[in-house]
Amino acid sequence: MFCIYFTDKNNGWACGLDSTIIHTTDGGTTWEELPNDGLDPLYTVYVKGNTGWAVGDKGSYLLSTDGGKTWKLQPKAIKSKLWFRDVFFSSPEKGWVTGARGTVVHTTDGGKTWDFYSGFSYEFEGFQLPEELEARVVE
């Protein structure tokens, strides 16, 4: 496990290798593993109200919309394959993710879409395949 986060004295989450997210409702006496569709290590989990966010290796970004009970990988929300180290939300809508090579991304819609402030997105023009190669990949 790489991170542990509690919202009060009883409710907490931890995350780690193999996209593991575990949850406790009794202050850490017992833990339940929460299923998700991620594969890579997760470094940070954060839950605020009914929404939760988790980030990790290879651009892994998971979202929970039910207070951290279930988690869903968001593979195209943050267009990076670099690792993410931290996620924080100052309000339900405004959040930040930081990671490798100076990556800083920001959202104003609760994590549905993200804008790069620094770092590298695979959508940047310099990272695009030449048109003739892209046509072969699509076919």
Backbone hydrogen bonds, N-H to C=O, Kabsch-Sander energy under -0.5 kcal/mol:
donor,donor_aa,acceptor,acceptor_aa,energy
2,F,15,C,-3.3
3,C,15,C,-1.4
5,Y,13,W,-3.1
7,T,11,N,-2.4
8,D,11,N,-1.0
12,G,10,N,-0.6
12,G,24,T,-2.0
13,W,5,Y,-2.8
14,A,22,I,-1.9
15,C,3,C,-1.7
16,G,20,T,-1.9
19,S,16,G,-0.7
20,T,17,L,-1.9
22,I,14,A,-2.6
23,H,32,E,-2.4
24,T,12,G,-2.5
27,G,10,N,-2.1
29,T,26,D,-0.9
32,E,23,H,-2.6
34,L,21,I,-3.2
42,L,16,G,-2.2
43,Y,55,V,-2.6
44,T,55,V,-1.7
46,Y,53,W,-2.7
48,K,51,T,-3.0
51,T,48,K,-1.7
52,G,64,S,-2.3
53,W,46,Y,-3.0
54,A,62,L,-2.1
55,V,44,T,-2.1
56,G,60,S,-1.8
57,D,41,P,-2.4
59,G,56,G,-0.7
59,G,82,L,-1.3
60,S,57,D,-1.9
62,L,54,A,-2.9
63,L,72,K,-2.4
64,S,52,G,-2.7
67,G,50,N,-3.0
71,W,35,P,-0.9
72,K,63,L,-2.2
74,Q,61,Y,-3.1
77,A,74,Q,-1.3
78,I,74,Q,-0.6
79,K,77,A,-0.6
80,S,78,I,-2.2
84,F,56,G,-2.4
85,R,98,T,-2.6
86,D,98,T,-1.6
88,F,96,W,-2.2
90,S,94,K,-1.9
91,S,94,K,-1.3
95,G,93,E,-0.6
95,G,107,T,-1.8
96,W,88,F,-2.8
97,V,105,V,-2.0
98,T,86,D,-2.0
99,G,103,T,-1.9
100,A,83,W,-2.6
102,G,99,G,-0.7
103,T,99,G,-0.6
103,T,100,A,-1.4
104,V,118,S,-2.2
105,V,97,V,-2.6
106,H,115,D,-2.5
107,T,95,G,-2.3
110,G,93,E,-2.4
112,K,109,D,-0.6
114,W,77,A,-0.7
115,D,106,H,-2.7
117,Y,104,V,-3.3
118,S,104,V,-1.5
122,Y,79,K,-1.9
123,E,79,K,-0.5
124,F,121,S,-1.6
127,F,124,F,-2.1
128,Q,125,E,-1.5
133,L,130,P,-0.7
134,E,130,P,-2.6
135,A,131,E,-2.2
136,R,132,E,-1.1
137,V,133,L,-2.0
138,V,134,E,-2.2
139,E,135,A,-1.6
